[in-house]
Amino acid sequence: MQPSASFSAHARASESYGGDASRGGPEPELSEIASSTQRANRRKLLVFLGVFVLAGAASLIYTFARPAEYRASARVQINPGSVQVESMRPTGGSQATDTPRPFLTELQVLTSRPVVEAAANRLSMAFENKVSSLGPNPVTRMQSSLALSAAGGTDVVELAATGADPELVAALVNEVIAAYTEQLDQAYKDTSSESLAQVNDEAAKLAASVAAKRRVVEDFRIRHNVVSLEREENEVLARVRGLGTSLNNANEKLAIAEGKLRSLTEAAAEGKSAVRSRDNPTLANLEQRASQIREELGDLDRSYTQEYLATDNKVRAQRARLAELDRQIVSQRQLSQQASLAEAHEEVASARETASRIRQQIAGDRNAVQEFSTRFNEYKALREELTQLESLDRDTAQRKAKLEAGERARRPAVKVIEAATIPLEPWRPLYMRDAAISVAGSFLLALLAMSVVEIFNRHDPQPTLLVPQPILYPILGGQYGGQLSAPPSGRPALAGIATLALPAGPSGLLTAEPTMPRELAPGEIRSLLATATIEVRLAVVLLLGGLSPEELLALRWDDIDLAKRELHVGGGTPRAVAILEPAVTILERLPPTAGTRLLAIHGAAPPTLADLTSDLLCAAHDAGIERPAEVTPGALRHTYIAFLARQGIRLADLVKVVGRLPPEQAAAYTGYSPPEKRLALDEVNRVMEGVGEAGVG
């Protein structure tokens, strides 16, 4: 409400109240209203106090009447150990592997009835009266009072018990842990003894079986004269093999003898001598002597004439001796050939006799070989059975050794990290907290009851009375100064004060938020580029690429490096701005003119900011954009900066693209950035939607 309206209301109330008081009319009505109000307040107070006292007393009595419960807890580290599990090997036999006992199973055993019953039997000796007070079935009561929780990822367990007797709950927790430890040790001993006894019994049986089988195999070997599993080392098979080798040799000798006899016979039939000199010493001597005489006669023939030689007695004697030697050689050759034939016949007959005799021996040993082969195969089968039994015996011995060596590793362990102690403070209920809750609930219940009572005792509304009070106006200056307790002359003064009002307009202490230009939608940009001329299209693309209107108008062809896709901007914020692909497409279609302004195309005069604004207005109107007068160079620059800011670009990188911004404008753009998202320049999309088609057409 404005000050003038407030002052008018006070004036009217003062006038009305003053007039009624002067006539003495409302005094009886005021006393009646005051009496009704007092009765209502008294009724509210009585209802409130009654409900509050009754509810508070009942709740406090219930709170403090509950018996105290004590809680004792202990922390235990349980290592359940492991058990051996038999598994069959792929090659036969069994293999024992250690498998850990389930930890959760041990948790169930810890609070099971047998363990609690053992703990209760111990407690009944020390706390006989307290245990008997738990009822006819104290074990069930104790088991229900226990709570178990395991620390995640560890083998530590917290065991807690609650009850009315602090000594009993602490003793119960400790006795349960002790009973569980004894039961775990006893179960380990029973299992370990049973496993060892089973392995020992199995090892003894296998050893007896191996010894018996070994005796059977040895008796069989001796009885049937089996030397070893190598066939060649046994007598019968070795003899048969030797006979076979001898028969092969005899057949080979027979073939050689027959071939020799055949060759001698053929040579004799053809009149050829098959006897070699080196095989007959006599023949060799005769041939050597004849050869020596021929050499001597040859030397003489070369030295003397035949007529002279014919008269020489010595020469005639040598020639006669040579003829005699030739006759003896021929005779000796015939004798040697006959002797060779006779020897060949004897060799053939001997070889045939030998082969025939060996065949008869082999035929006689065939039955013995067959019988021995049968016994030999039986011996091999017995040896294989013995080998399998020996392998099982070795496996059992190894398993027994592993079992005995790994008993300590498989032994379960229970370590009490923190034993239960007698609690000094009740665990529940928390009397002070519950008492505070009871009082607060009683208070709220009393308020609710008072409200319900007032609903059924509601009266018609009474007229509102306005009582004038002295008014202070510390902020008003003018004719009444800094304080006004009463107007100088009634209503005229109030009316004058009512005309005062606070000064309008913004305060100079607050900084006005900058007004942002219009932001164009992608569809509007696409329509604007589609209908604009190439000069306006180039200006739009460069404004939507980071240039300000002033930098665009001052840009020259010398500032553009199409090879590096960069344009160099001077002015207040010198920088190198990357030329976007749509702008490159347009620039490649324009004839570059060194030393001229970029927008002065085809020799035209360089445009001014007003010219650029007018061209954009025309293009926006032709594109059918609503409110085309708002499509200005500043609006295009604001659209591009808002596009980058909404992607979360860092302000330091934004300055590299669009140049420096005034502080209030930079602060305004921070509101466009998404929360907790700051992107570097190379992570930001530089081309707006709709600008990609700028180079088309």
C-alpha positions in Angstrom: 0.0 0.0 0.0 1.3 3.5 -0.9 1.8 6.1 1.9 -1.0 8.4 0.6 -3.6 5.6 0.9 -2.4 4.7 4.4 -2.6 8.2 5.6 -6.1 8.5 4.2 -7.2 5.3 6.0 -5.9 6.6 9.2 -7.7 9.9 8.7 -11.0 8.2 8.1 -10.6 6.0 11.1 -9.7 8.9 13.3 -12.7 10.9 12.1 -15.1 8.0 12.6 -13.8 7.2 16.0 -13.7 10.8 17.1 -17.3 11.4 16.0 -18.6 8.2 17.7 -16.8 8.9 20.9 -18.2 12.4 21.1 -21.7 11.0 21.0 -21.0 8.2 23.5 -22.5 5.5 21.2 -20.0 2.6 21.1 -18.9 2.3 24.8 -21.5 -0.5 25.7 -20.7 -2.3 22.5 -17.0 -2.3 23.3 -17.5 -3.7 26.8 -19.7 -6.5 25.4 -17.0 -7.4 22.9 -14.3 -7.3 25.5 -16.3 -9.7 27.8 -16.9 -12.1 24.9 -13.2 -12.1 24.0 -12.2 -12.8 27.6 -14.6 -15.8 27.8 -13.2 -17.2 24.6 -9.6 -16.8 25.8 -10.4 -18.4 29.1 -12.0 -21.3 27.3 -9.0 -21.7 25.0 -6.7 -21.7 28.0 -8.7 -24.2 29.9 -8.9 -26.6 26.9 -5.2 -26.2 26.2 -4.1 -26.7 29.8 -6.4 -29.6 30.3 -5.4 -31.5 27.2 -1.7 -30.6 27.7 -1.6 -31.8 31.3 -3.6 -35.0 30.7 -1.6 -36.0 27.6 1.7 -35.0 29.1 1.1 -36.9 32.3 -0.1 -40.0 30.5 2.8 -40.0 28.1 5.4 -39.3 30.8 4.0 -42.0 33.0 4.2 -44.5 30.0 7.7 -43.3 29.2 9.2 -43.6 32.6 7.2 -46.8 33.5 8.9 -48.8 30.7 11.7 -51.0 32.1 15.2 -50.2 31.0 16.9 -52.5 28.5 20.6 -53.0 28.4 22.7 -54.0 25.4 26.1 -55.7 25.5 28.1 -56.5 22.3 31.3 -58.1 21.4 33.4 -58.3 18.2 34.7 -61.6 17.0 36.9 -62.6 14.0 35.8 -66.0 12.7 38.0 -68.0 10.3 35.8 -71.1 9.5 38.8 -73.0 8.0 38.4 -75.3 5.1 37.5 -78.9 4.3 38.9 -81.4 1.8 36.7 -82.3 -1.2 37.5 -85.4 -3.3 37.4 -84.9 -7.0 38.1 -87.4 -9.8 41.1 -86.8 -12.0 40.7 -87.0 -15.8 43.4 -89.7 -16.0 41.7 -91.7 -13.2 42.0 -91.7 -9.4 40.9 -89.1 -7.0 42.3 -85.7 -6.0 41.7 -83.9 -2.7 41.3 -80.1 -2.8 40.8 -77.6 0.1 37.5 -75.8 -0.1 36.8 -73.0 2.4 33.8 -73.4 4.7 31.0 -70.9 4.0 31.3 -67.9 6.3 27.6 -67.2 6.4 26.9 -70.8 7.5 29.1 -70.2 10.5 27.1 -67.1 11.4 24.0 -69.2 11.5 25.7 -71.7 13.7 26.9 -68.9 16.1 23.3 -68.1 17.2 21.9 -71.6 16.8 19.9 -73.3 19.6 22.6 -75.9 20.5 25.2 -73.1 21.0 22.8 -70.9 23.0 21.7 -74.0 25.0 25.3 -74.8 25.9 25.8 -71.1 27.0 22.6 -71.2 29.0 23.8 -74.3 30.9 26.9 -72.5 31.9 25.0 -69.4 32.9 22.6 -71.4 35.0 25.5 -72.3 37.3 26.6 -68.7 37.9 23.3 -66.8 37.5 20.7 -69.4 38.6 18.1 -67.0 39.8 18.5 -64.7 36.9 18.2 -67.4 34.3 15.2 -68.9 36.0 13.5 -65.5 35.9 13.5 -65.7 32.1 10.5 -68.1 32.2 9.9 -71.8 31.5 12.0 -71.7 28.3 15.0 -69.5 28.9 16.9 -70.7 25.9 14.3 -69.3 23.5 14.3 -66.0 25.4 18.1 -65.8 25.1 18.2 -66.8 21.5 15.6 -64.1 20.6 17.6 -61.4 22.5 20.7 -62.1 20.4 21.5 -60.0 17.3 24.2 -60.7 14.8 25.7 -58.3 12.2 28.8 -58.9 9.9 31.0 -56.1 8.8 30.9 -55.9 5.1 33.9 -57.3 3.3 35.5 -58.7 6.5 35.3 -61.8 8.7 34.5 -59.7 11.8 31.1 -60.3 13.4 29.4 -58.2 16.1 27.3 -60.3 18.5 24.9 -58.3 20.7 22.3 -59.2 23.4 19.6 -57.1 25.0 17.9 -57.6 28.3 16.9 -56.1 31.6 19.9 -57.4 33.5 23.2 -55.8 32.4 25.3 -58.6 34.0 23.3 -61.3 32.4 23.4 -59.9 28.8 27.2 -59.4 29.0 27.8 -62.9 30.3 25.4 -64.3 27.7 27.4 -62.8 24.8 30.7 -64.0 26.2 29.4 -67.5 27.0 27.8 -67.9 23.5 31.2 -67.1 22.0 33.0 -69.5 24.3 30.4 -72.3 23.5 30.7 -71.7 19.8 34.5 -71.9 20.0 34.4 -75.2 21.8 31.8 -76.6 19.4 33.9 -75.5 16.4 37.0 -77.1 17.9 35.2 -80.3 18.7 33.7 -80.4 15.2 37.1 -79.9 13.7 38.6 -82.6 15.8 35.9 -85.1 14.9 36.1 -84.2 11.2 39.9 -84.3 11.2 40.1 -87.6 13.1 37.4 -89.1 10.8 39.2 -87.9 7.7 42.6 -89.2 8.9 41.1 -92.5 9.9 39.4 -92.9 6.6 42.6 -92.1 4.7 44.6 -94.5 6.9 42.1 -97.3 6.4 42.1 -96.7 2.6 45.9 -96.6 2.5 46.2 -99.9 4.5 43.7 -101.6 2.2 45.4 -100.4 -0.9 48.8 -101.5 0.5 47.5 -105.0 1.2 45.9 -105.2 -2.2 49.2 -104.1 -3.8 51.2 -106.7 -1.9 48.8 -109.5 -2.8 48.7 -108.5 -6.4 52.5 -108.2 -6.5 52.8 -111.8 -5.2 50.3 -113.1 -7.7 52.2 -111.4 -10.6 55.6 -112.7 -9.3 54.2 -116.3 -9.0 52.8 -116.2 -12.5 56.1 -114.9 -13.9 58.1 -117.6 -12.3 55.6 -120.4 -13.1 55.5 -119.5 -16.8 59.2 -118.5 -17.1 58.4 -114.8 -18.1 61.6 -112.9 -17.7 60.3 -109.3 -18.3 57.7 -107.4 -20.3 60.2 -107.1 -23.1 59.4 -109.9 -25.5 63.0 -110.3 -26.8 64.3 -111.0 -23.3 62.1 -114.1 -22.8 63.7 -117.5 -23.6 61.0 -119.0 -25.9 60.5 -115.9 -27.9 64.2 -115.3 -28.1 64.8 -118.8 -29.3 62.0 -118.5 -31.9 63.4 -115.2 -33.0 66.9 -116.7 -33.3 65.5 -119.7 -35.4 63.8 -117.2 -37.6 67.0 -115.3 -38.1 68.9 -118.5 -38.7 66.4 -119.7 -41.3 66.7 -116.4 -43.1 70.5 -116.7 -43.1 70.2 -120.4 -44.3 67.9 -119.4 -47.1 70.3 -116.6 -48.1 73.2 -119.0 -48.2 71.2 -121.5 -50.2 70.3 -118.8 -52.7 74.0 -117.8 -53.0 75.2 -121.4 -53.4 72.6 -122.2 -56.1 73.5 -119.0 -57.9 77.2 -119.9 -57.8 76.4 -123.5 -59.0 74.3 -122.1 -61.8 77.0 -119.7 -63.0 79.7 -122.5 -62.9 77.4 -124.9 -64.9 76.7 -122.2 -67.5 80.4 -121.3 -67.9 81.3 -125.0 -68.3 78.7 -125.5 -70.9 79.9 -122.5 -72.9 83.6 -123.6 -72.5 84.5 -120.7 -70.4 86.6 -120.9 -67.3 84.8 -119.6 -64.3 87.8 -120.1 -62.1 89.8 -117.0 -61.1 93.6 -117.2 -60.7 93.5 -115.6 -57.3 91.2 -118.4 -56.1 93.8 -121.1 -57.1 97.5 -120.5 -56.0 98.8 -123.2 -58.4 97.1 -121.7 -61.4 98.3 -118.2 -60.3 101.9 -119.5 -60.1 101.8 -121.1 -63.5 100.3 -118.0 -65.1 102.9 -115.8 -63.4 105.8 -118.1 -64.8 104.2 -118.1 -68.3 103.9 -114.3 -68.2 107.5 -113.9 -67.2 108.7 -116.1 -70.1 106.5 -114.2 -72.5 108.1 -111.0 -71.4 111.6 -112.3 -71.8 110.8 -113.7 -75.3 109.2 -110.4 -76.2 112.4 -108.5 -75.2 114.4 -110.9 -77.3 112.1 -110.5 -80.3 112.7 -106.8 -80.1 116.4 -107.2 -79.9 117.1 -110.0 -82.4 115.8 -111.3 -85.6 113.7 -114.4 -85.9 116.4 -116.3 -87.8 118.9 -115.7 -85.1 116.4 -116.6 -82.4 115.6 -119.8 -84.2 119.2 -120.9 -84.0 119.6 -120.0 -80.3 119.1 -123.1 -78.0 118.2 -121.0 -75.0 115.3 -119.4 -76.8 114.1 -122.6 -78.1 114.2 -124.1 -74.6 112.2 -121.1 -73.2 109.6 -121.5 -76.0 109.2 -125.2 -75.2 108.9 -124.3 -71.5 106.2 -121.7 -72.3 104.2 -124.3 -74.3 104.4 -126.7 -71.4 103.3 -124.0 -69.0 100.3 -123.2 -71.2 99.3 -126.9 -71.3 99.6 -127.1 -67.6 97.5 -123.9 -67.2 94.7 -125.4 -69.3 94.8 -128.6 -67.4 94.8 -126.8 -64.1 91.9 -124.7 -65.1 89.8 -127.8 -66.0 90.7 -129.4 -62.7 89.8 -126.2 -60.7 86.5 -125.8 -62.6 85.6 -129.4 -61.8 86.6 -128.9 -58.2 84.5 -125.6 -58.0 81.5 -127.4 -59.4 81.8 -130.2 -56.9 82.2 -127.7 -54.1 79.2 -125.7 -55.3 77.1 -128.9 -55.3 78.2 -129.6 -51.7 77.4 -126.0 -50.6 73.9 -126.2 -52.1 73.2 -129.5 -50.5 74.5 -128.3 -47.1 72.4 -125.1 -47.3 69.3 -127.0 -48.2 69.8 -129.4 -45.3 70.4 -126.5 -42.8 67.2 -124.7 -44.0 65.1 -127.8 -43.8 66.4 -128.6 -40.3 65.6 -125.0 -39.0 62.1 -125.2 -40.5 61.5 -128.4 -38.6 62.6 -126.8 -35.4 60.4 -123.7 -36.0 57.4 -126.0 -36.7 58.1 -127.8 -33.5 58.3 -124.6 -31.4 55.1 -123.1 -32.8 52.8 -124.5 -30.2 55.2 -123.5 -27.4 55.3 -119.9 -28.8 51.5 -119.7 -29.0 51.2 -120.9 -25.4 53.9 -118.5 -24.2 52.3 -115.6 -26.0 49.0 -116.3 -24.2 50.7 -116.4 -20.9 52.7 -113.3 -21.7 49.5 -111.3 -22.5 48.0 -112.5 -19.2 51.2 -111.4 -17.4 51.0 -108.0 -19.0 47.3 -107.6 -17.9 48.3 -108.6 -14.4 51.1 -106.0 -14.5 48.7 -103.3 -15.6 46.4 -104.1 -12.8 49.3 -103.9 -10.4 50.4 -100.6 -11.9 46.9 -99.1 -11.3 46.9 -100.3 -7.7 50.3 -98.9 -7.1 49.2 -95.6 -8.6 46.1 -95.5 -6.3 48.4 -96.4 -3.4 50.8 -93.5 -4.2 47.8 -91.1 -4.6 46.5 -92.2 -1.3 49.9 -91.7 0.4 50.2 -88.2 -1.1 46.7 -87.3 0.0 47.4 -88.6 3.5 50.6 -86.5 3.6 48.7 -83.4 2.4 45.9 -84.0 4.8 48.3 -84.3 7.7 50.3 -81.3 6.5 47.3 -79.1 5.9 45.4 -79.8 9.1 46.7 -76.7 10.8 45.8 -74.5 7.8 42.3 -76.0 7.7 41.9 -75.5 11.5 39.1 -73.0 12.2 40.0 -70.1 14.5 37.9 -67.7 16.6 39.5 -64.5 17.8 37.7 -62.2 20.2 38.6 -58.7 19.2 36.5 -57.0 21.8 34.8 -58.9 24.6 31.4 -57.9 26.0 31.4 -55.7 29.1 28.7 -54.9 31.5 26.7 -51.9 30.2 26.4 -48.9 32.6 23.7 -47.0 30.7 20.4 -48.3 29.4 20.3 -48.9 25.7 16.6 -48.2 25.4 14.4 -46.5 26.1 16.0 -43.1 26.0 14.0 -41.5 28.7 15.0 -37.9 28.2 14.4 -38.0 24.4 11.1 -39.8 24.8 10.1 -37.4 27.5 10.8 -34.4 25.2 8.9 -36.1 22.4 6.0 -36.7 24.9 5.9 -33.0 26.0 6.1 -31.8 22.4 3.4 -34.2 21.3 1.2 -33.2 24.2 1.7 -29.5 23.3 0.7 -30.1 19.7 -2.3 -32.3 20.8 -3.4 -29.5 23.1 -3.2 -27.0 20.3 -5.2 -29.3 18.0 -7.8 -29.8 20.7 -8.1 -26.1 21.3 -8.5 -25.5 17.5 -11.2 -28.2 17.3 -13.1 -26.7 20.3 -12.9 -23.2 18.7 -14.4 -24.6 15.5 -17.6 -25.6 17.3 -17.7 -22.3 19.3 -17.1 -19.9 16.4 -19.3 -16.7 16.5 -20.2 -14.1 13.8 -17.3 -11.7 13.1 -17.4 -8.4 15.0 -16.9 -5.1 13.4 -13.3 -3.9 13.3 -12.5 -0.9 15.5 -9.7 1.4 14.5 -8.0 3.2 17.4 -5.9 6.2 16.4 -2.3 6.1 17.6 0.4 8.8 17.5 2.2 8.4 14.1 5.9 8.9 13.5 7.1 10.0 10.1 10.8 9.9 10.3 11.4 9.7 6.6 9.1 12.5 5.6 10.5 16.0 5.4 8.6 19.2 4.6 6.3 21.2 6.8 6.1 18.7 9.8 9.9 18.1 10.3 11.4 14.7 11.3 8.6 13.6 13.8 4.9 14.2 13.9 2.9 13.1 17.0 -0.4 14.8 16.1 -1.5 17.1 13.2 -1.8 20.8 14.0 -5.4 21.0 13.0 -7.0 17.6 12.3 -8.0 16.5 8.8 -6.4 19.2 6.7 -3.0 18.2 8.0 -3.7 14.5 7.3 -4.9 15.4 3.9 -1.7 17.3 3.2 0.4 14.5 4.5 -1.5 12.0 2.4 -0.4 13.8 -0.8 3.2 13.0 -0.1 4.7 10.1 -2.1 8.0 8.4 -2.5 10.0 9.7 -5.5 9.5 7.6 -8.6 12.2 6.2 -10.9 15.1 3.8 -10.3 17.5 4.4 -7.5 21.0 5.5 -8.2 22.4 2.9 -5.9 21.4 -0.1 -8.1 23.2 -1.0 -11.4 20.8 -1.5 -14.3 21.1 -4.8 -16.1 22.2 -4.3 -19.7 19.4 -4.7 -22.3 20.3 -7.5 -24.7 19.4 -7.3 -28.5 17.2 -9.8 -30.1 18.4 -13.3 -30.5 17.7 -14.9 -33.9 16.5 -18.5 -34.3 18.3 -20.9 -36.7 15.3 -20.9 -39.0 15.4 -17.1 -39.2 19.1 -17.1 -39.9 18.6 -19.7 -42.7 15.8 -17.5 -44.2 17.9 -14.4 -44.0 20.9 -16.0 -45.7 18.6 -17.5 -48.4 17.2 -14.1 -49.5 20.2 -11.8 -48.9 22.7 -10.6 -51.5 26.2 -12.0 -51.5 27.5 -8.8 -49.8 24.9 -9.1 -47.0 25.4 -12.8 -46.8 29.2 -12.3 -46.3 28.5 -9.7 -43.6 26.0 -12.0 -41.8 28.4 -15.0 -41.9 31.3 -12.9 -40.5 29.1 -11.4 -37.8 28.1 -14.9 -36.9 31.8 -15.9 -36.8 33.0 -13.6 -34.0 33.5 -10.1 -35.6 31.9 -7.0 -34.2 30.2 -4.5 -36.6 33.0 -2.0 -36.3 35.6 -4.7 -37.0 33.6 -6.0 -40.0 33.4 -2.5 -41.5 37.1 -1.9 -41.0 38.2 -5.3 -42.4 40.3 -5.2 -45.6 41.3 -7.9 -48.2 44.9 -7.6 -46.9 43.7 -8.9 -43.5 42.4 -12.2 -45.0 44.7 -15.3 -45.4 42.6 -17.9 -47.2 45.6 -20.3 -47.2 45.6 -20.4 -43.4 41.9 -19.9 -43.1 42.5 -16.8 -40.8 41.6 -13.1 -40.8 43.6 -10.6 -38.7 41.5 -8.2 -36.7 42.9 -4.9 -35.5 41.3 -2.2 -33.4 40.8 -2.5 -29.6 41.2 -6.3 -29.5 43.8 -7.4 -32.1 43.5 -11.1 -32.7 43.5 -13.8 -35.4 40.0 -15.3 -36.0 39.5 -18.6 -37.8 37.4 -18.2 -41.0 34.5 -20.7 -40.9 33.8 -22.9 -43.9 30.7 -21.0 -45.1 32.7 -17.7 -45.1 35.6 -19.4 -47.0 33.1 -20.6 -49.7 31.8 -17.0 -50.2 35.3 -15.4 -50.2 36.5 -17.8 -52.8 33.7 -16.6 -55.1 34.6 -12.9 -54.7 37.4 -11.1 -56.7 40.0 -10.0 -54.1 41.2 -6.4 -54.4 44.3 -5.6 -52.4 44.2 -2.5 -50.2 40.3 -2.1 -50.3 37.7 -2.8 -47.7 36.2 -6.2 -47.8 32.6 -5.1 -48.1 33.4 -2.6 -50.9 32.6 -5.2 -53.6 32.7 -4.3 -57.3 34.4 -0.9 -56.6 31.5 0.4 -54.5 32.1 2.8 -51.7 32.8 1.3 -48.3 29.5 0.9 -46.4 28.9 2.6 -43.0 27.2 1.1 -40.0 23.9 2.7 -41.0 24.3 1.2 -44.5 24.9 -2.2 -43.0 21.9 -1.9 -40.7 19.7 -0.8 -43.6 20.8 -3.8 -45.8 20.1 -6.2 -42.9 16.6 -4.7 -42.5 15.8 -5.1 -46.1 17.1 -8.7 -46.2 15.1 -9.5 -43.0 11.9 -8.0 -44.5 12.4 -9.9 -47.8 12.9 -13.1 -45.7 9.6 -12.6 -44.0 11.1 -12.3 -40.5 8.9 -10.8 -37.8 10.0 -7.4 -36.5 12.7 -7.0 -39.2 13.8 -3.7 -37.6 15.3 -5.8 -34.7 17.6 -7.7 -37.1 20.7 -5.5 -36.6 24.4 -6.2 -36.6 24.3 -6.1 -32.8 21.5 -8.7 -32.8 23.6 -11.0 -35.0 26.7 -10.6 -32.8 24.6 -11.2 -29.7 23.1 -14.4 -31.3 26.6 -15.8 -32.0 27.9 -15.0 -28.5 24.8 -16.5 -26.9 25.3 -19.6 -29.1 28.9 -20.1 -27.8 27.9 -19.3 -24.2 25.1 -21.9 -24.1 27.7 -24.6 -25.1 29.7 -23.7 -21.9 32.7 -22.0 -23.5 35.2 -20.5 -21.1 35.0 -16.7 -21.1 38.8 -16.5 -21.6 38.3 -18.5 -24.9 35.2 -16.4 -25.8 37.4 -13.3 -25.8 39.7 -15.0 -28.3 36.8 -15.3 -30.8 34.6 -12.2 -30.3 37.0 -9.8 -28.6 36.7 -8.1 -25.3 33.2 -7.4 -23.8 32.2 -4.8 -21.3 32.1 -6.1 -17.7 28.3 -5.9 -17.4 27.8 -7.6 -20.7 30.2 -10.4 -19.9 28.5 -10.9 -16.6 25.1 -11.1 -18.4 26.4 -13.9 -20.7 27.5 -16.0 -17.7 23.8 -16.7 -17.1 23.6 -18.4 -20.5 26.3 -20.9 -19.6 25.1 -24.4 -18.3 26.1 -25.1 -14.7 29.4 -27.0 -14.1 30.3 -27.2 -17.8 33.3 -25.3 -19.1 34.6 -26.2 -22.5 37.8 -25.2 -24.3 37.7 -23.5 -27.7 38.6 -26.7 -29.6 35.7 -28.5 -27.9 33.0 -26.0 -29.0 31.0 -26.1 -32.2 31.9 -22.8 -34.0 29.3 -23.0 -36.8 25.7 -22.2 -36.0 22.8 -24.2 -37.3 21.6 -22.6 -40.5 24.9 -20.9 -41.3 26.3 -24.0 -43.1 24.1 -23.3 -46.2 25.5 -19.7 -46.5 27.9 -20.6 -49.4 25.1 -22.4 -51.4 23.4 -20.5 -54.2 
